[in-house]
C-alpha cells in the first residue's frame, strides 16, 4: 500500500501535491492500494471543513483513494503502543517543562550547536516517577547504535544515536507526535512504500526505530525526492487553481520535474503507464511559474472548445475557441475570462470620444457580416473615419482594450454576438 498524509492545519503546497501524485501513480502502476491519511491531530490549528476541501482538491487532480483514514481515529493505538514501550523500558516519562526545554534549546542556539535532549529524566527510578505528580510527556530512548536504511533516491542513509535523540512520542496532553503517529499508522495499515521529500529523511529513521522497538520486521521502502526549489511567492495549489491554472497542466509540470517523460504534454493515465519508481529524478529541480504558464496554454489548446467555454462560465463553443485564441496573450483561465467579460462590458474611448460614439452608432446598425473584411468595409463606407482611426477604435469597440490580438482573428468568434457587445 502507498499513502499520502495530508495536513488539515494548512493549505496544500505544490510540493505536497507532487508527493500525493507520485504516491497515487506508483500505487496504480504497481496494482497496490492507495491510502489518504488526514492528519487532524493539530487541534490548535485545525480548520473546520478543511478535510472536505482537501478531498475535493485531490479529486480535481484525479487522485482517488482506496482507503480514507483520520489520524485521530488511531490515537488509542498510539497510546497503547507508547505504554508498551514504557513497560519494555524502551521509552521513559519526561517531566521537563516546555519553558525549561525552550531555555536549553536557546542556550544551544547561542553556542551554535544542535540541541539534543540531555537525559534529565531518562534514568529516574520507578519510585521517582510514581511520586512525581507533574504533567509528563513520553520520550523514546535513542538506540545505542547507528540507524540506517536504503533509500531509492538517495542510497544508504546513516544516522547516529545523537541524531535520532530521545525524541518525544506522546505530548503532555497524551496526543501523539507526528513522527510517532506516522510510524504506528504505516505499520497498522501495512504500508509498503513511501515517496516523500528529502527533508523527511531523519523523521523516517526515527519511524524505523519506533517500529524496530515494537518488533515490526516488515521493511518499508522509501524514496526521498529532492525538495522542489519554490519561490515564496508561488501560491498554494488551491490558489493556483483559482487563478485559472488547469489541474492537468499543474500535474503535467510536477510530474515532468519528477521523472523523465517521453512526451511534453501528457495525461495522468499516460504518466501511470510510463512510471517506474526506480527512475525518479535524484537531482534538485526548480519550480518555474513561466514554464507552468506555457504548459497551461498548451493544455487549454488541447481541450475541447465547449469544455473551455464551460470552465470560464460561458455556454457557446465560440467562446471556448476565443479563449483558446486569447491564451496566446494570457495563459490562465481567470485572466482569459476577465478579457471575455470585458468584451460584453460597456466601453468608452476618452481620446476620440466623438468618433468612438459615432462608430458605435454605425456598428449597431450594421447588417450581419460573415467576415471581418465585410464588417470593416461597411464601417468604412458608412463613416468618414480613416483607416488609422478605425483600427484604433475597433479593438476598443469590440474588446474593450486598445492593445489586443489582431481584431480580424477575434471577429469570427464574436460576430454572432455584436448586438450584445456593442452597447
N, C-alpha and C positions, 0 to 999 in steps of 0.2 A: 504493500500500500504506500502511496505517496500522499503527502499532506501539504496544505498551506495554512499557516497560522496567522490570522488577521486580527490586528488590534482594533478594539472598539472605542479607544480613547482618543483617536485622531483620524484625520482623513488619509486615504490611501495615497502613498507616494508612488512615483514612477518605478523606483526600484522594487517596491512591494509587488506591483503589478507584474514586473518581469519575473519575479520569483514564482508568483502564482501561475503565470502562463507556462513556465518551464516545467513545474511540477505536474500541472494538468496534462501537458503534452506528453511528458515522459510516462505518465500513468496510462494514457490512452495508447501510446505506441507500444508499451510493454504488456498491455492487457490487464494491468492491475487496477485496483480501486483508487479513487481519489477522495480524500477526506478534507473537508473545510472545517477548521477549528477556529472558533470565535473566542478570542482572549478577552473575557469580560470580567476579570477579577481586579482590574484597576478601578475600584469603586469611586475613588476621589474624582477621577477624570472621565468616568463612564458617561457617554452621551446616549440619551434615550432615542430609540429609533435608528441608531447607527447600524445595528445588525441588519435590518431590512434594507437600508440604503446600500450597505456593502454587498449583500447578496444580489441585489438588483444590478449593481455596477458590474460585478463579476459576470452575471448572466449576459449583460450587454456585450461583454467581450467574448462570449461563447464558452465561458468556463462553467461547467456544470459538475456539481459534486455528487458523489455516490452516498456519502455519509456527511451529516452535519452534527457538530458537537460543540456545545457551550462549555468552555473550560471550567466554569464554576460548578458544573454538574459532577466534576471529578474530584472536587475538593475533599470529600470524605476519604477517598482512596489516598490522596496526597497525605492527609493527616495520619491515616493508619500506617502508611509505609514510613513516614517520618518517625512515628513511635517505634516501629520495628528497628529502625536504625539506632534509636536511643537505647533500646533494650540490648541490641547487639554491640553496643559501645562503639559504633561507627559514626555516631553523632553525639553532640552534647548540648546542654542548656547554657545559654549565654545571657547573663543579666546586665551586660553593659548597656547603658542608656544611649539613646540616639545622640544626645549632646556630647557625651564622653567620646563616642566613636567619631563624631564630626570634628572634635578638637584634635584627636590623634591624626585624622586624615589631613587636617590643615597644617599640622606640625610637619608631617611627612612632605607635604607640598612645599613648605618653606625650605626644606632641606633638599629639594629637587629629587626626592625619592618616591618610589611607588609604595603606597600603603598596603601592608599585609596585616591581617589580624595577629595581635601579639600574644594570643593564648591565655589571656587573663582568666577566663572561666573554663579553660579546657581540662584542667586537672583538679577541679573541685571534687571533693568527696561526695558520696551519696548523701551523707548527713548534711553537708553544707548546702547541697541542692534542695533537699527536703525542707530544711529550716529557713530557706530564703523565700519570702512571700512576695518578692518584687516581680514585676512582669518580666518575661523572658522570651527570647527567640531561640530557634534551634539551628545550630550550625553543624555541617558535616565535617568530619575530621579529614584533613588533607591526606592523600595517600603518601606512603613512605618512599615510593619510587616514582619513576618517570611515567607519565601517561602519554601514550602515542596511538595514533590511528593513521590509516592511509586514506588520503582524500583524492577523489577522481581528478580534480583540477590542480591540486597543489602538492600531490605526492605525500610522503610521510611527514607528519607533523608531530613534534615532541613538546611536552610541557612539563616543567619541573614541579615538584610539590609546592614550591613558593608561589608559582603562577596559579596553580589550582586553588590554593589557600583553603582556609577553614570557612568556606562560604555559607551564607545563610540559606536554609531551605524552607523554614517557616518563619514568618514575621511575628512580631509581638502579638498581633491580633489573630494569629494562627491561620492566616491566609498563606498560601504557598508562594514562593518567589517564582518569577518566570522560568528560571533555569530548572528548578526542581519540578515545576508543573510540566514543563516540556519533556523532561526525562521520563517522568512517570507516564504521561499521556502517550508518548511514542511507543512505550513498552506495552501499555494496555491495548492500544489499537493495532499492534503488530505492524508498525510502520517499517518498511523495508529500505527506503531510500529517501534522502532529504537533499534537495537542491536549495542552497541559500547563498548569502553574501559572505565574503571573507572577513567581515567584521565580527562574525559569529564563531570563529574557529576555537577561541578559548571557551566560550559557553558550551560548544559541542563537547570539548574534552571534559568539562565538568559534568555534563549529562552522562557521559560514558562512565565516569567514576560512580555516579549515583547508581546506575544500573548494575555495574560490577559489584558494588557493595550489597545489592539486593539479590545477587546470584543470577541475573538475567544474562544468558550467554549467547543470545542471537545477535549477530553483527548487523548493525545498521550502516548502510553505505552513505557517504556524504560527498557532495560536490559543492565546494565553496567558490563561487564566482567572484572575480574582482569587482568591487562595487563600482557602479557607473559614476563617472565624473559629471556631476549635475550642478549647474549654477543654482544659487539660492533663489533666483527669480523664476525658475521653472515651476509652473503651477502644479497643484495636485492633479491626480487622474480625473477626479470629478470636475475640476475647473477646466482642464483641457477639453473634456467632452462638452462642457457648457460653452466653451469658446468656439466650438464647431469643428474640432478635430474628430475624424471618424475613428471609432474603435478599431476598425480593420487596418487603418493606416498606423495607429499607435502600436498595435500588435505587430504589424509588419516591421516597423522600425526597431522595436525592442528585441524581436527575435533575430533580426539581421545583425544586431550588436552582440548576440549571444552565441551564435554558431554560423558557420558558412552555409549560405543558402544558394542553390543553383540559379534562382531567379531573383530579380529585384522586387517585383510585385508578386505576392502570393497570398493564398488563403490560409486559414488556420488548419484546415484539413490537409493541405499540401505540406505544411510545416510538420504535422504529426507523421506523415509518411516519410519525410526526409530525416527526422530527428534521430540522433544517436548520442546518448549521454556522454560517451567517451570523447566526442568531438566538440564539447563545449569550449568556447574561447577561454584561454587562460591568461590573456593579456588585458589590461585595463582598457576601457572604451569610454569615450566622451559622448554625452548626450547633446546633440546639435539641433536646436529648435528650427533652424533654417532647413535642415535635411528633412525634419518631420513635416514642415510646411510643403516641401516639394512632393513628398510621398502622399500627403493628404490630397494635393491637387490631382495627382495621378489616380488615386483611388476614387475621387469624385468623377473623373473622366471614365472610369471603367464601370461605374454604377449605371443601372437603368435610369433613364431621364425621369420617368414617372416617380421612381423612388426618391430621387434627389429632390424633386418638387415637393413631395410629401414631407421630406425631412426639414424643409425650410418653411413649411406652413402654407404651401400652395397646392392646388389640385391638378393644374394643367401640365402636360408634358412639355409645353412650350417653355415654362419657367424652369423646368429641370434642365433643358438644353441651354437656356440662358444662363443658369447657374454654372453649368459646365464651362460656358464661354467666359464668364466673369472670373472663373477660378484662375485664369491667366493673370489677372490683376491682383486677386486677393484669394488666399488659399484655404480659408476656413469658412464653414457654412454660416457661422454667425455673421461674419463680415459680408458674405455674399447676400444673405437675407437682408441685411441693412441696405445694401445697394438696390436690391429689387424693391424693397419697401419705399425707397426714395423715389423710384420711378413713378409710383402711384400717389406720391405726396404733392401738395400744391407747390408751384415753382415761381420764383421771381428772378429777375436779372436787373440789378441796380444800375449797371453801367450803361445798358442800352434798353432802358425800361420801355420807352415808347415803341421802339422797333420790336421788342420782345412781345409786347401785348398785341401788336398788330399781327405778328407772325402767329401768335396763339389763336387769334380770331380766325385767320385764314385756315389754319390747320384743323380747327374744329369743324369747318365746313367741307373739308376735303372728302372726295369720294373714296371708296375702298381702293387702295393701290397695292397690287400683289407684290410689287418690287420696290426697293428703295429708290431706284432710278426714276420710276413713275411718280413716286411721292415727292421727290426733290424737284422734278420737272414741274409739277403742279404748283408747288410753293414759289418757284422762280417766276412762273407765269403770272400768278395772282398777286405777287408783291413786287415792290420796286427795290427789294433788298439785293445787294450784290452777293456774289458767291462767298466772299470773305465773311460778310455779316451772317449769311445763312449758316455757314459751317461753325461760326462762333456761337450762334443762338440755338441751333438744332440740338446739340448734345444736352444743353440745359433744359430745353423744352421736353425732350424725351426721356432723359435720365436724371435730371436734377443736378448734374455735375458738368463743370466746364471741361475738365480733363477726364477722358474715358477712352475706352476702346473705339476703334473705327465704328462710327454710328451705323454704317452700312452693314456691319456684322450683327449689330444688335437688332436692327429693324425687323428682320424676318421673324424674330421670336416675340415681338410686341405689336406687330401690325394689326392683329385681331382685337387689340385692347386699347386702341388710340382714344376711343371715346371716354374711357376711364382714366387714361393717363394725362390727356391734355385738358386741363380744367383750371 
